[in-house]
Amino acid sequence: MSPKDPAQKFFDKKMTERERTIFEGGIGLAAIYHQFIGTPVSGDKGSLEKLEKAIQGAALLQPHKKSVKVKLNIPSNLSDDGAFNYRSLEGRDLDVTIISEYGRYKATSRMKYIPELKYVLMYVEKIEKTS
């Protein structure tokens, strides 16, 4: 296990580095989902880029996150009708990739709307040993 992790002593001793890496990615996705759903959004490209960067920055503050990429799928015509043309961010608007690392493992966790499931799915896209 990671010798630099002061929280390690609170986790089950049988938990592997691989399992912890996956856990850390899932925590990051859930935090983004529950923290930012309901945020006012418009189709303005500049404001969407600022929100994407804010979400990425907040997620990177969490331990064991190495990379966060956020793409908001908001129609650009949403901002065409004046000051009141905005809506709340929904789960289906989020396309998120988090790379978490713990010990000798790296996990790529994803969250995005899957049309065939009609569901915003959080899943492990890839897990690999780093050394």
MDAnalysis code that builds the backbone (N, CA, C; Angstrom):
import MDAnalysis as mda
import numpy as np

u = mda.Universe.empty(393, n_residues=131, atom_resindex=np.repeat(np.arange(131), 3), trajectory=True)
u.add_TopologyAttr("name", ["N", "CA", "C"] * 131)
u.add_TopologyAttr("resid", np.arange(1, 132))
u.add_TopologyAttr("resname", ["MET", "SER", "PRO", "LYS", "ASP", "PRO", "ALA", "GLN", "LYS", "PHE", "PHE", "ASP", "LYS", "LYS", "MET", "THR", "GLU", "ARG", "GLU", "ARG", "THR", "ILE", "PHE", "GLU", "GLY", "GLY", "ILE", "GLY", "LEU", "ALA", "ALA", "ILE", "TYR", "HIS", "GLN", "PHE", "ILE", "GLY", "THR", "PRO", "VAL", "SER", "GLY", "ASP", "LYS", "GLY", "SER", "LEU", "GLU", "LYS", "LEU", "GLU", "LYS", "ALA", "ILE", "GLN", "GLY", "ALA", "ALA", "LEU", "LEU", "GLN", "PRO", "HIS", "LYS", "LYS", "SER", "VAL", "LYS", "VAL", "LYS", "LEU", "ASN", "ILE", "PRO", "SER", "ASN", "LEU", "SER", "ASP", "ASP", "GLY", "ALA", "PHE", "ASN", "TYR", "ARG", "SER", "LEU", "GLU", "GLY", "ARG", "ASP", "LEU", "ASP", "VAL", "THR", "ILE", "ILE", "SER", "GLU", "TYR", "GLY", "ARG", "TYR", "LYS", "ALA", "THR", "SER", "ARG", "MET", "LYS", "TYR", "ILE", "PRO", "GLU", "LEU", "LYS", "TYR", "VAL", "LEU", "MET", "TYR", "VAL", "GLU", "LYS", "ILE", "GLU", "LYS", "THR", "SER"])
u.atoms.positions = np.array([
    [0.832, -1.193, 0.000],
    [0.000, 0.000, 0.000],
    [0.874, 1.253, 0.000],
    [0.267, 2.355, -0.292],
    [0.987, 3.612, -0.415],
    [1.484, 4.101, 0.946],
    [2.798, 4.267, 1.109],
    [3.326, 4.712, 2.402],
    [3.038, 6.194, 2.686],
    [2.629, 6.977, 1.676],
    [2.380, 8.406, 1.840],
    [0.913, 8.707, 2.135],
    [0.124, 7.712, 2.413],
    [-1.311, 7.899, 2.581],
    [-1.703, 7.828, 4.060],
    [-1.928, 8.983, 4.710],
    [-2.300, 8.964, 6.130],
    [-3.701, 8.393, 6.374],
    [-4.522, 8.307, 5.342],
    [-5.874, 7.761, 5.509],
    [-5.907, 6.242, 5.379],
    [-4.828, 5.664, 4.933],
    [-4.777, 4.225, 4.673],
    [-5.221, 3.386, 5.867],
    [-4.884, 3.827, 7.073],
    [-5.189, 3.026, 8.270],
    [-6.700, 2.880, 8.509],
    [-7.510, 3.699, 7.852],
    [-8.957, 3.615, 8.038],
    [-9.622, 2.630, 7.075],
    [-8.903, 2.197, 6.063],
    [-9.438, 1.264, 5.081],
    [-9.168, -0.172, 5.505],
    [-10.028, -1.065, 5.084],
    [-9.864, -2.487, 5.359],
    [-8.464, -2.929, 4.926],
    [-7.792, -3.642, 5.774],
    [-6.412, -4.076, 5.505],
    [-6.336, -5.024, 4.304],
    [-7.449, -5.657, 3.962],
    [-7.463, -6.577, 2.827],
    [-7.719, -5.863, 1.498],
    [-7.990, -4.563, 1.555],
    [-8.247, -3.803, 0.322],
    [-6.934, -3.660, -0.456],
    [-6.980, -4.002, -1.725],
    [-5.774, -3.930, -2.547],
    [-5.574, -2.517, -3.105],
    [-4.368, -2.244, -3.597],
    [-4.099, -0.969, -4.259],
    [-4.996, -0.797, -5.481],
    [-5.225, -1.875, -6.183],
    [-6.097, -1.837, -7.368],
    [-7.511, -1.420, -6.965],
    [-8.038, -2.035, -5.922],
    [-9.386, -1.686, -5.441],
    [-9.449, -0.235, -4.977],
    [-8.437, 0.213, -4.297],
    [-8.420, 1.595, -3.797],
    [-8.370, 2.598, -4.953],
    [-7.615, 2.277, -5.992],
    [-7.542, 3.140, -7.166],
    [-8.919, 3.294, -7.800],
    [-9.629, 2.197, -7.937],
    [-10.977, 2.217, -8.500],
    [-11.913, 3.021, -7.595],
    [-11.834, 2.801, -6.307],
    [-12.644, 3.543, -5.333],
    [-12.416, 5.046, -5.481],
    [-11.177, 5.471, -5.569],
    [-10.857, 6.899, -5.667],
    [-11.459, 7.519, -6.923],
    [-11.437, 6.806, -8.032],
    [-12.064, 7.311, -9.253],
    [-13.569, 7.463, -9.092],
    [-14.203, 6.481, -8.478],
    [-15.650, 6.531, -8.259],
    [-16.063, 7.669, -7.348],
    [-15.280, 7.907, -6.314],
    [-15.562, 9.026, -5.402],
    [-15.520, 10.340, -6.169],
    [-14.533, 10.493, -7.048],
    [-14.410, 11.726, -7.829],
    [-15.599, 11.955, -8.742],
    [-16.048, 10.904, -9.429],
    [-17.202, 11.037, -10.322],
    [-18.460, 11.401, -9.546],
    [-18.689, 10.723, -8.433],
    [-19.887, 10.995, -7.632],
    [-19.867, 12.411, -7.071],
    [-18.696, 12.878, -6.658],
    [-18.596, 14.238, -6.128],
    [-18.944, 15.262, -7.203],
    [-18.423, 15.073, -8.405],
    [-18.746, 15.993, -9.499],
    [-20.244, 15.987, -9.766],
    [-20.810, 14.805, -9.871],
    [-22.241, 14.699, -10.182],
    [-23.083, 15.436, -9.144],
    [-22.864, 15.140, -7.892],
    [-23.729, 15.693, -6.849],
    [-23.418, 17.134, -6.488],
    [-22.221, 17.590, -6.759],
    [-21.870, 18.970, -6.463],
    [-22.352, 19.933, -7.538],
    [-22.339, 19.526, -8.812],
    [-22.575, 20.482, -9.888],
    [-23.928, 20.359, -10.583],
    [-24.673, 19.287, -10.369],
    [-26.010, 19.193, -10.962],
    [-26.853, 20.330, -10.392],
    [-27.534, 21.043, -11.274],
    [-28.350, 22.179, -10.862],
    [-27.687, 23.519, -11.099],
    [-26.395, 23.513, -11.458],
    [-25.690, 24.755, -11.759],
    [-26.325, 25.405, -12.988],
    [-26.588, 26.711, -12.955],
    [-27.140, 27.377, -14.138],
    [-26.136, 27.347, -15.298],
    [-26.615, 26.999, -16.499],
    [-25.780, 26.956, -17.693],
    [-26.504, 27.574, -18.875],
    [-25.717, 28.143, -19.765],
    [-26.234, 28.605, -21.050],
    [-25.371, 27.968, -22.125],
    [-25.673, 28.246, -23.367],
    [-24.886, 27.698, -24.460],
    [-23.673, 28.538, -24.796],
    [-23.402, 29.577, -24.019],
    [-22.261, 30.451, -24.272],
    [-20.959, 29.677, -24.081],
    [-20.161, 29.593, -25.141],
    [-18.931, 28.798, -25.123],
    [-17.966, 29.243, -24.022],
    [-17.818, 30.554, -23.842],
    [-16.898, 31.059, -22.829],
    [-17.297, 30.660, -21.423],
    [-18.579, 30.782, -21.106],
    [-19.010, 30.420, -19.752],
    [-18.949, 28.908, -19.546],
    [-19.216, 28.125, -20.596],
    [-19.108, 26.665, -20.467],
    [-17.663, 26.247, -20.214],
    [-16.724, 26.869, -20.912],
    [-15.310, 26.539, -20.694],
    [-14.878, 26.881, -19.274],
    [-15.364, 28.001, -18.748],
    [-15.033, 28.372, -17.362],
    [-15.593, 27.357, -16.376],
    [-16.821, 26.911, -16.601],
    [-17.418, 25.914, -15.710],
    [-16.678, 24.585, -15.818],
    [-16.325, 24.167, -17.028],
    [-15.553, 22.926, -17.190],
    [-14.247, 23.005, -16.399],
    [-13.554, 24.126, -16.493],
    [-12.287, 24.295, -15.765],
    [-12.510, 24.318, -14.245],
    [-13.610, 24.929, -13.805],
    [-13.912, 24.958, -12.365],
    [-14.180, 23.548, -11.840],
    [-14.927, 22.755, -12.594],
    [-15.216, 21.381, -12.182],
    [-13.925, 20.567, -12.144],
    [-13.114, 20.712, -13.181],
    [-11.830, 19.997, -13.224],
    [-10.951, 20.383, -12.042],
    [-10.851, 21.671, -11.774],
    [-10.013, 22.142, -10.669],
    [-10.479, 21.629, -9.324],
    [-11.790, 21.624, -9.111],
    [-12.326, 21.131, -7.841],
    [-12.022, 19.644, -7.665],
    [-12.195, 18.864, -8.724],
    [-11.956, 17.417, -8.633],
    [-10.480, 17.102, -8.406],
    [-9.599, 17.912, -8.994],
    [-8.162, 17.669, -8.826],
    [-7.671, 17.949, -7.412],
    [-8.464, 18.645, -6.612],
    [-8.092, 18.884, -5.216],
    [-8.180, 17.612, -4.377],
    [-8.973, 16.652, -4.828],
    [-9.137, 15.406, -4.086],
    [-7.871, 14.554, -4.178],
    [-7.584, 13.804, -3.139],
    [-6.389, 12.947, -3.165],
    [-6.433, 11.921, -4.293],
    [-5.278, 11.605, -4.821],
    [-5.057, 10.514, -5.769],
    [-5.645, 10.761, -7.154],
    [-6.044, 12.003, -7.452],
    [-6.528, 12.333, -8.792],
    [-5.352, 12.901, -9.571],
    [-5.055, 12.315, -10.708],
    [-3.922, 12.757, -11.529],
    [-4.374, 13.583, -12.720],
    [-5.588, 13.347, -13.205],
    [-6.078, 14.062, -14.370],
    [-7.605, 14.051, -14.338],
    [-8.192, 15.183, -14.719],
    [-9.651, 15.277, -14.822],
    [-9.970, 16.037, -16.094],
    [-10.836, 15.466, -16.911],
    [-11.287, 16.131, -18.134],
    [-12.807, 16.191, -18.095],
    [-13.342, 17.399, -18.290],
    [-14.789, 17.596, -18.259],
    [-15.218, 18.234, -19.570],
    [-16.214, 17.648, -20.206],
    [-16.837, 18.224, -21.396],
    [-18.325, 18.350, -21.098],
    [-18.835, 19.584, -21.200],
    [-20.260, 19.822, -20.986],
    [-20.958, 19.853, -22.342],
    [-21.952, 19.019, -22.501],
    [-22.697, 18.922, -23.752],
    [-23.974, 19.748, -23.653],
    [-23.821, 21.053, -23.885],
    [-24.932, 21.999, -23.813],
    [-25.140, 22.566, -25.216],
    [-26.361, 22.572, -25.724],
    [-26.587, 23.127, -27.064],
    [-26.235, 24.611, -27.132],
    [-25.532, 25.002, -28.191],
    [-25.107, 26.400, -28.324],
    [-26.296, 27.339, -28.533],
    [-27.402, 26.867, -29.074],
    [-28.559, 27.739, -29.307],
    [-29.311, 28.076, -28.022],
    [-28.878, 27.521, -26.915],
    [-29.521, 27.823, -25.638],
    [-29.333, 29.286, -25.261],
    [-28.261, 29.912, -25.752],
    [-27.993, 31.301, -25.372],
    [-28.518, 32.310, -26.396],
    [-29.351, 31.908, -27.338],
    [-29.809, 32.798, -28.406],
    [-30.944, 33.731, -28.025],
    [-31.676, 33.456, -26.980],
    [-32.904, 34.204, -26.717],
    [-32.836, 35.136, -25.516],
    [-31.714, 35.749, -25.264],
    [-31.659, 36.772, -24.233],
    [-31.218, 36.280, -22.877],
    [-31.370, 37.164, -21.906],
    [-30.838, 36.955, -20.562],
    [-31.491, 35.800, -19.809],
    [-32.695, 35.415, -20.170],
    [-33.391, 34.371, -19.409],
    [-33.279, 32.996, -20.057],
    [-32.456, 32.886, -21.081],
    [-32.334, 31.609, -21.778],
    [-31.177, 30.805, -21.205],
    [-31.423, 30.204, -20.072],
    [-30.462, 29.302, -19.455],
    [-31.259, 28.180, -18.821],
    [-30.554, 27.169, -18.390],
    [-31.195, 26.056, -17.689],
    [-30.230, 25.491, -16.669],
    [-30.673, 24.485, -15.965],
    [-29.830, 23.849, -14.960],
    [-29.048, 22.691, -15.585],
    [-27.804, 22.540, -15.137],
    [-26.976, 21.435, -15.586],
    [-27.621, 20.122, -15.165],
    [-27.669, 19.190, -16.091],
    [-28.225, 17.853, -15.837],
    [-27.126, 16.811, -15.990],
    [-27.348, 15.662, -15.428],
    [-26.370, 14.581, -15.529],
    [-26.034, 14.222, -16.959],
    [-27.021, 14.240, -17.828],
    [-26.778, 13.866, -19.221],
    [-25.898, 14.871, -19.952],
    [-25.664, 16.041, -19.368],
    [-24.783, 17.046, -19.968],
    [-23.309, 16.759, -19.718],
    [-23.008, 15.905, -18.753],
    [-21.632, 15.664, -18.311],
    [-20.960, 14.536, -19.088],
    [-19.760, 14.797, -19.512],
    [-18.877, 13.764, -20.056],
    [-17.547, 13.962, -19.327],
    [-17.251, 13.066, -18.386],
    [-16.121, 13.249, -17.471],
    [-15.188, 12.043, -17.529],
    [-13.903, 12.337, -17.543],
    [-12.875, 11.301, -17.431],
    [-11.965, 11.673, -16.272],
    [-11.794, 10.744, -15.340],
    [-10.880, 10.939, -14.206],
    [-9.827, 9.847, -14.245],
    [-8.582, 10.262, -14.123],
    [-7.490, 9.303, -13.957],
    [-7.035, 9.392, -12.508],
    [-7.171, 8.291, -11.806],
    [-6.731, 8.224, -10.413],
    [-5.571, 7.234, -10.332],
    [-4.685, 7.511, -9.395],
    [-3.557, 6.608, -9.165],
    [-3.433, 6.348, -7.672],
    [-3.155, 5.103, -7.371],
    [-2.895, 4.728, -5.984],
    [-1.913, 3.562, -6.017],
    [-0.816, 3.733, -5.315],
    [0.194, 2.677, -5.325],
    [0.678, 2.414, -6.735],
    [0.584, 1.165, -7.146],
    [1.086, 0.757, -8.459],
    [0.004, 0.673, -9.526],
    [-1.153, 1.316, -9.294],
    [-2.260, 1.202, -10.244],
    [-2.783, 2.563, -10.691],
    [-3.301, 2.574, -11.887],
    [-3.916, 3.760, -12.466],
    [-5.257, 3.330, -13.061],
    [-6.311, 4.074, -12.739],
    [-7.645, 3.758, -13.253],
    [-8.189, 4.953, -14.037],
    [-8.820, 4.649, -15.146],
    [-9.549, 5.651, -15.910],
    [-11.025, 5.403, -15.650],
    [-11.655, 6.360, -14.974],
    [-13.081, 6.262, -14.632],
    [-13.841, 7.248, -15.498],
    [-15.030, 6.861, -15.931],
    [-15.807, 7.695, -16.837],
    [-17.222, 7.895, -16.307],
    [-17.781, 9.023, -16.710],
    [-19.204, 9.288, -16.480],
    [-19.716, 9.968, -17.737],
    [-20.747, 9.379, -18.321],
    [-21.384, 10.006, -19.477],
    [-22.756, 9.383, -19.684],
    [-23.563, 10.118, -20.422],
    [-24.898, 9.630, -20.752],
    [-24.773, 8.584, -21.858],
    [-25.388, 7.440, -21.627],
    [-25.386, 6.345, -22.605],
    [-26.801, 6.254, -23.182],
    [-27.006, 6.726, -24.410],
    [-28.358, 6.747, -24.986],
    [-29.062, 5.396, -24.975],
    [-28.351, 4.317, -25.284],
    [-29.006, 3.008, -25.340],
    [-29.501, 2.552, -23.963],
    [-28.859, 3.054, -22.903],
    [-29.302, 2.738, -21.541],
    [-30.273, 3.785, -21.007],
    [-30.289, 4.961, -21.656],
    [-31.058, 6.110, -21.168],
    [-30.659, 6.428, -19.720],
    [-29.342, 6.487, -19.521],
    [-28.818, 6.574, -18.159],
    [-27.439, 7.234, -18.169],
    [-27.170, 8.028, -17.140],
    [-25.829, 8.580, -16.937],
    [-25.032, 7.511, -16.190],
    [-24.107, 6.892, -16.889],
    [-23.370, 5.757, -16.340],
    [-22.002, 6.191, -15.831],
    [-21.663, 5.750, -14.626],
    [-20.315, 5.894, -14.081],
    [-19.695, 4.505, -14.143],
    [-18.504, 4.430, -14.773],
    [-17.907, 3.108, -14.961],
    [-16.395, 3.204, -15.032],
    [-15.734, 2.072, -14.837],
    [-14.281, 1.984, -14.963],
    [-13.993, 1.614, -16.409],
    [-13.344, 2.550, -17.114],
    [-13.024, 2.326, -18.518],
    [-11.759, 1.499, -18.686],
    [-10.795, 1.720, -17.771],
    [-9.516, 1.032, -17.900],
    [-8.818, 1.013, -16.548],
    [-8.130, -0.074, -16.266],
    [-7.290, -0.155, -15.069],
    [-5.989, -0.814, -15.484],
    [-4.896, -0.228, -15.025],
    [-3.599, -0.780, -15.412],
    [-2.600, -0.673, -14.274],
    [-1.656, -1.572, -14.305],
    [-0.559, -1.543, -13.346],
    [0.499, -0.601, -13.901],
    [1.016, 0.292, -13.050],
    [1.967, 1.287, -13.517],
    [3.416, 0.857, -13.340],
    [3.670, -0.072, -12.451],
    [5.060, -0.533, -12.271],
    [5.086, -1.977, -11.833],
])
